[in-house]
Amino acid sequence: MFSIDLQTAFWVFAISLGLCGMIVLCARYWPQYFVRPRDLAAVQAAHRRPTSRLGGVGIILALVLAIALVMPHDTTMPLLLLSVLPVFVAGLIEDMGLPLSPRIRLLAALVSALLAVVLLQSWITHADIPLLDPVLAIPMLAIPMTLLWGTGLCHAFNLIDGVNGLSSGSAAISALGLAAIAHHAGQTEIALAALLIAPAILGFMVFNWPSGRIFLGDAGAYSLGHLLVSLSILLLVRAPEVSGAVLAGLFFWPLADTMLAIYRRWRGGQRQDQPDRLHSHQLLMRGLEIIMVGRQRRHISNPLTTALLLPIIGLGTWGHVLLWQTPWAGYLLLGAQGAGFVLLYIGGMRFFSVRRRRLVLFPRALGPDGIKPAE
């Protein structure tokens, strides 16, 4: 069985690699159809050249073709891929440069979450929290909470899609962690479904990291978030012994960054649907430019940010995999991760505050970003 899984994973990787390579090639010769040049002017932009945002198309098509060719009798993945359709289409419209409001994309994510609940007959049944579990035992209350959780995490993966490979790499790590927990719980079908998502992402990442020749796009980020959170909810239903805290911990980084963004914008009186440049990965990238690589080397600081963050994300995921049957330890690990995340973020903000004060006191010593100009 394991050798067959490896063969299937190879085909998923090869198909994703080929499709993403075709998109990169087409974007080079027909950029008017595959690239959105105005992306460079976006406030959250972390790249310097127009790049196709259709990487999610390659990933999802790779999964569809792999299921059709090598897993014709599988039932979980076809239903999952059917449920992802609304949010995938909404994201694709945005990736192609057509106007689509954030509210419509949010509604599409909600519809996809509802489809997953209906098609898979799965919703959050327990969270290992004494006051919350009795509420989750009532489907009429548990289903709305499931829709909120699924919609939020779907968008969370899109919020961390700011540097090459971060959102896709985080999704691949979450998929592998989910596959490991499902395997330990004896849920072979869920384990295989999660395992197939990882090679589809890796095929895309060949072109995305470090060079950034193709981006995940809204369609890709939304779809990966939806697929992974829906699989985790399905595992929670089929294997009640799995800790809800641990499954939430698999998505710690996108969840923590999103919660911080919501708080930051609320406190600053900003609209929640407006992008900014204060995400944790953006602060780290600019910090690397100040301390190490310099202002005009974003092609280095961008992938280096991901290279530094993914091992941290992977270490946290590994910890949750080890604690898959221990709710109290899972929540302790979540608390430690949250405290560390907040402390590091506050430290980064104070660092930039100091640089800004130095810029005011010594305007000739530093450039506009608080970086000392080259001699």
C-alpha positions in Angstrom: 0.0 0.0 0.0 2.8 2.4 0.9 4.6 1.9 -2.4 1.3 2.6 -4.3 0.9 5.8 -2.3 4.5 6.9 -3.3 3.7 6.2 -6.9 0.5 8.2 -6.7 2.4 11.0 -5.0 5.0 11.1 -7.8 2.3 11.4 -10.4 0.6 14.3 -8.5 4.0 16.0 -8.3 4.8 15.5 -12.0 1.4 16.7 -13.2 1.6 19.8 -10.9 5.1 20.5 -12.1 4.2 20.2 -15.8 1.1 22.4 -15.5 2.8 25.1 -13.5 5.7 25.0 -16.0 3.2 25.5 -18.8 1.7 28.5 -17.0 5.2 30.1 -16.5 6.0 29.5 -20.2 2.7 31.0 -21.4 3.1 34.0 -19.0 6.4 34.7 -20.7 5.0 34.8 -24.2 1.4 36.0 -23.6 1.7 38.1 -20.4 -1.5 40.0 -21.3 -3.5 36.9 -20.5 -1.5 35.4 -17.6 -0.1 38.4 -15.6 -1.5 41.3 -13.7 1.1 44.1 -13.9 -0.8 46.3 -11.4 0.2 43.8 -8.7 3.5 45.6 -8.4 1.6 48.7 -7.1 -0.2 46.8 -4.3 0.6 47.9 -0.8 1.5 44.4 0.3 3.6 43.6 -2.8 6.9 41.8 -2.0 8.2 41.3 -5.6 9.6 43.5 -8.3 8.4 42.0 -11.6 5.0 41.1 -13.0 4.3 37.4 -12.3 1.4 35.0 -13.0 -0.9 34.3 -10.1 -2.3 31.1 -11.6 -0.3 28.6 -9.6 -3.4 27.5 -7.8 -4.8 26.3 -11.1 -1.9 24.0 -11.6 -2.2 22.5 -8.1 -6.0 21.9 -8.2 -5.9 20.5 -11.8 -3.0 18.2 -10.7 -5.2 16.8 -7.9 -8.2 16.4 -10.2 -6.2 14.6 -12.9 -4.5 12.4 -10.3 -7.8 11.4 -8.8 -9.2 10.6 -12.2 -6.2 8.6 -13.4 -4.8 6.7 -10.4 -7.6 6.9 -7.7 -10.9 6.3 -9.6 -12.5 4.6 -6.6 -11.6 7.2 -4.0 -14.6 9.0 -2.5 -13.2 11.6 -0.1 -11.1 13.7 -2.6 -13.8 14.0 -5.3 -16.2 15.4 -2.8 -13.6 17.7 -1.3 -12.7 19.0 -4.8 -16.3 19.6 -5.6 -16.8 21.6 -2.4 -13.8 23.8 -3.2 -15.3 24.9 -6.5 -17.0 28.2 -5.3 -14.0 29.6 -3.6 -11.6 28.5 -6.3 -13.7 30.2 -9.0 -14.0 33.4 -6.9 -10.2 33.4 -6.3 -9.5 32.7 -10.0 -11.6 35.7 -11.1 -9.5 37.9 -8.8 -6.3 36.4 -10.1 -7.3 37.1 -13.7 -7.7 40.8 -12.8 -11.4 41.0 -12.9 -13.1 43.0 -10.1 -14.5 41.0 -7.3 -15.2 42.5 -3.9 -13.8 40.9 -0.7 -17.3 40.3 0.5 -18.1 38.2 -2.5 -14.9 36.1 -2.0 -15.8 35.8 1.7 -19.3 34.5 0.7 -17.7 32.1 -1.8 -15.6 30.7 1.0 -18.7 30.3 3.2 -20.5 28.5 0.4 -17.5 26.1 0.0 -17.5 25.4 3.7 -21.2 24.7 3.7 -20.8 22.3 0.7 -18.1 20.5 2.7 -20.4 20.1 5.6 -23.2 18.8 3.4 -21.2 16.5 1.1 -19.0 15.0 3.8 -21.5 15.1 6.6 -18.9 16.5 8.9 -18.7 19.4 11.3 -16.8 20.2 14.5 -18.0 17.8 17.2 -15.6 18.6 20.0 -12.8 21.0 20.9 -11.7 19.4 24.2 -12.9 22.5 26.1 -15.3 21.7 28.9 -17.6 24.7 28.4 -17.5 24.5 24.6 -18.0 20.8 24.0 -21.6 20.7 25.2 -22.4 23.4 22.7 -20.7 21.5 19.9 -22.8 18.4 20.7 -25.8 20.3 19.3 -25.5 20.2 15.4 -27.6 23.4 15.0 -25.0 25.3 17.0 -21.9 23.3 15.9 -22.5 23.8 12.1 -22.4 27.6 12.2 -19.2 27.5 14.2 -17.8 25.0 11.7 -18.7 27.4 8.9 -17.0 30.3 10.7 -13.9 28.2 11.4 -13.6 26.9 7.8 -14.2 30.3 6.2 -11.7 32.0 8.5 -8.9 29.5 7.9 -9.6 29.6 4.2 -8.8 33.3 4.2 -5.9 32.9 6.6 -3.8 31.0 4.1 -4.4 33.9 1.7 -3.2 36.5 4.2 0.2 34.8 4.7 0.7 34.6 1.0 3.1 37.5 0.9 6.5 36.1 0.2 7.6 33.2 -2.0 6.7 29.8 -0.7 5.3 30.8 2.7 1.6 30.0 2.2 2.2 27.0 0.0 5.0 25.7 2.2 2.9 26.1 5.3 0.1 24.3 3.6 2.4 21.4 2.6 3.6 21.1 6.2 0.0 21.1 7.5 -0.9 18.5 4.9 2.0 16.2 6.0 1.1 16.7 9.7 -2.5 15.9 9.0 -1.6 12.8 7.0 0.6 11.6 9.9 -2.1 12.1 12.5 -4.7 10.4 10.3 -2.3 7.5 9.8 -1.8 7.1 13.5 -5.6 7.2 14.0 -6.2 4.5 11.4 -7.9 6.8 8.9 -6.2 5.6 5.7 -8.5 7.5 3.3 -8.0 10.9 5.0 -4.2 10.2 5.4 -3.9 9.5 1.6 -6.0 12.6 0.7 -3.8 14.8 2.8 -0.7 13.2 1.6 -1.6 13.9 -2.1 -1.9 17.6 -1.4 1.8 17.9 -0.4 3.3 16.8 -3.8 0.8 18.9 -5.7 2.2 21.9 -3.7 5.8 20.8 -4.2 5.4 20.7 -8.0 4.2 24.3 -7.8 7.0 25.4 -5.4 9.7 24.3 -7.9 8.8 27.5 -9.8 7.7 29.6 -6.8 10.6 29.3 -4.4 13.1 30.9 -4.4 12.8 32.6 -7.8 9.1 33.5 -7.7 8.3 32.7 -11.3 4.7 31.9 -10.5 2.5 32.8 -7.5 -0.1 30.8 -5.6 -2.8 33.4 -6.2 -6.1 33.8 -4.4 -7.5 30.6 -6.0 -4.6 28.6 -4.8 -4.4 30.0 -1.3 -8.2 29.8 -0.7 -8.4 26.3 -2.1 -5.5 24.9 -0.1 -6.9 26.4 3.1 -10.4 25.0 2.4 -9.1 21.5 1.5 -6.9 21.2 4.6 -9.4 22.5 7.2 -12.2 20.3 5.7 -10.0 17.3 5.9 -9.1 18.1 9.5 -12.8 18.4 10.5 -13.6 15.1 8.7 -10.8 13.5 10.8 -12.2 14.9 14.0 -15.6 13.3 13.2 -14.2 9.9 12.1 -11.6 9.7 14.9 -13.0 11.3 18.0 -9.8 10.3 19.9 -7.9 12.9 18.0 -7.4 16.1 19.9 -9.2 19.2 18.6 -6.4 21.4 20.0 -3.8 19.5 18.0 -5.7 19.8 14.7 -6.1 23.5 15.3 -2.3 23.6 16.0 -1.6 22.3 12.5 -2.7 25.8 11.3 -1.1 27.8 14.0 0.9 30.2 11.7 -1.9 31.4 9.4 -4.3 31.5 12.3 -2.0 33.6 14.5 -1.1 36.0 11.7 -4.7 36.5 10.8 -5.8 37.1 14.4 -3.1 39.6 14.9 -4.0 41.4 11.6 -7.7 41.6 12.8 -6.6 43.0 16.1 -4.1 45.4 14.6 -6.6 46.8 12.1 -9.4 47.1 14.7 -7.1 49.0 17.0 -5.9 51.3 14.2 -9.5 52.0 13.0 -8.8 50.4 9.6 -11.2 48.3 7.6 -10.6 44.5 7.9 -10.6 44.0 4.2 -7.8 46.5 3.4 -4.2 45.1 3.0 -1.2 46.4 4.8 2.5 45.8 5.2 2.6 44.8 8.8 2.3 41.0 8.7 4.9 39.1 10.5 6.6 37.8 7.3 6.8 41.3 5.9 8.4 42.7 9.1 11.0 39.9 9.0 11.7 40.5 5.3 12.3 44.2 5.8 14.4 43.4 8.9 16.6 41.2 6.8 17.0 44.0 4.3 18.1 46.4 7.1 20.4 44.0 8.9 21.8 41.8 6.2 21.1 42.1 2.5 20.3 45.7 1.7 17.4 47.6 0.2 17.8 46.6 -3.4 18.0 42.8 -2.8 14.4 41.8 -2.2 15.1 38.8 -4.5 17.2 37.6 -1.6 15.3 38.8 1.4 12.0 37.4 0.0 12.9 33.7 -0.2 15.2 34.0 2.8 12.2 35.0 4.9 10.4 31.8 4.0 13.6 29.7 4.5 13.7 31.0 8.1 10.0 30.7 8.9 9.2 27.2 7.5 11.5 25.3 9.9 9.8 27.1 12.8 6.4 26.3 11.4 7.4 22.7 10.8 8.8 22.3 14.3 5.5 23.4 15.8 3.6 21.0 13.5 5.8 18.2 14.5 5.1 18.9 18.2 1.3 18.7 17.6 1.7 15.5 15.7 3.4 13.9 18.7 0.6 15.2 21.0 -2.2 14.0 18.7 -4.1 12.2 21.6 -3.2 14.7 24.4 -5.6 17.7 24.4 -4.1 19.5 27.5 -0.6 19.3 26.1 -1.8 20.5 22.7 -3.3 23.6 24.3 -0.1 24.2 26.3 1.9 24.0 23.1 -0.6 26.4 21.4 -0.3 28.8 24.3 3.5 28.7 24.1 3.5 29.2 20.3 1.1 32.2 20.7 3.2 33.8 23.4 6.3 33.4 21.3 4.6 34.8 18.2 3.4 37.9 20.0 6.7 38.6 21.7 8.7 38.2 18.5 6.2 40.5 16.7 6.4 43.2 19.4 10.2 42.9 19.3 10.1 43.5 15.5 7.8 46.5 15.9 10.1 48.0 18.5 13.1 47.4 16.3 11.5 49.4 13.4 10.4 52.1 15.9 14.0 52.6 16.9 15.1 52.7 13.3 12.4 55.3 12.6 13.6 57.5 15.4 17.2 57.3 14.2 15.9 58.4 10.8 14.4 61.5 12.3 17.5 62.4 14.3 20.0 61.5 11.7 18.3 61.9 8.3 21.5 61.6 6.3 22.6 58.4 8.0 19.7 56.2 6.9 17.6 55.8 3.8 13.8 56.1 3.6 13.4 52.6 4.9 15.7 53.1 7.8 18.5 51.3 5.9 22.0 52.8 5.7 22.8 53.6 2.1 25.7 51.8 0.4 29.0 53.8 0.5 
